[in-house]
């Protein structure tokens, strides 16, 4: 472990962000605060507590229990129900029922068990690459890693699946969301697809480490999403393209800072992120959509409000008022108060706002 990571984390124990944490970075790639926290292994839920807030990010206990029960039902008894689903959809035959449950092969939560799970996963992947007829068709909870700014982050997709005749595995995600066909909540689907995309990137990075040349053709840009029949405990299966999701996660990973030296240079010298003043000073990039995926949204929105940043009025207002950089400055420009326009962009914005103001007053008879 790089000593800079340990120093940046301060007194906090490391937390694995998992595929969910990495896909969050892809949702707001311009946010240095979230990126720095993810790289050093501090979850937003922990960061909220550092800033004196209350973690409201977790799923409700009911949703959590439902999700765990649904997943357990699919993978119990040698993943019998999951295999039956694949047979029904004709993706696997009756004979293709070889299952490697990585959690059962290397149980436990200690460092030694985690390392063993990585080795068992790699062993199964190598068997498939060799064309070994005993290579599993299903790998439950494989342990892969995804490199973010040169730091390896473990991820554990729900499962990998391949028929005997297929060259390699595709990633599967199990979600207890009710499957409502075209009316399924699209933000849930997008989130599941982005998590699967992180899994595909993990597979491609392993293939690269094994010097396999055609990793993009082997680890295909497709995900299998297992959802739940509405009102029942039965699974449905959707195989879908996740090319766009993979591209967006790759773009986020490639964004600056791209290594620890760059990250270190962007933060004040010698600081730790467990210090609330330091954490508050790391630049964020608050958007209204942060609420959907990041537990820090209330703290970051509070900072935007205090700074009177136009983003608190929404994405469109932030774009339109970009030249003014604050709501107060925009009001000065429309009312011709405060300092005169500092540049051509401010002058043009002032004119546009005054014209809109005149139109509005005329419309309401003022
Ligand atoms: S809530 Fe804050 S830390 Fe999280 S992504 Fe948004 S701006 Fe970044």
Boltz pocket constraint, residues with backbone or C-beta under 6 A from the ligand:
constraints:
  - pocket:
      binder: B
      contacts: [[A, 24], [A, 28], [A, 31], [A, 33], [A, 34], [A, 44], [A, 284], [A, 285], [A, 286], [A, 287], [A, 290], [A, 291], [A, 294], [A, 295], [A, 296], [A, 297], [A, 298], [A, 300]]
      max_distance: 6.0
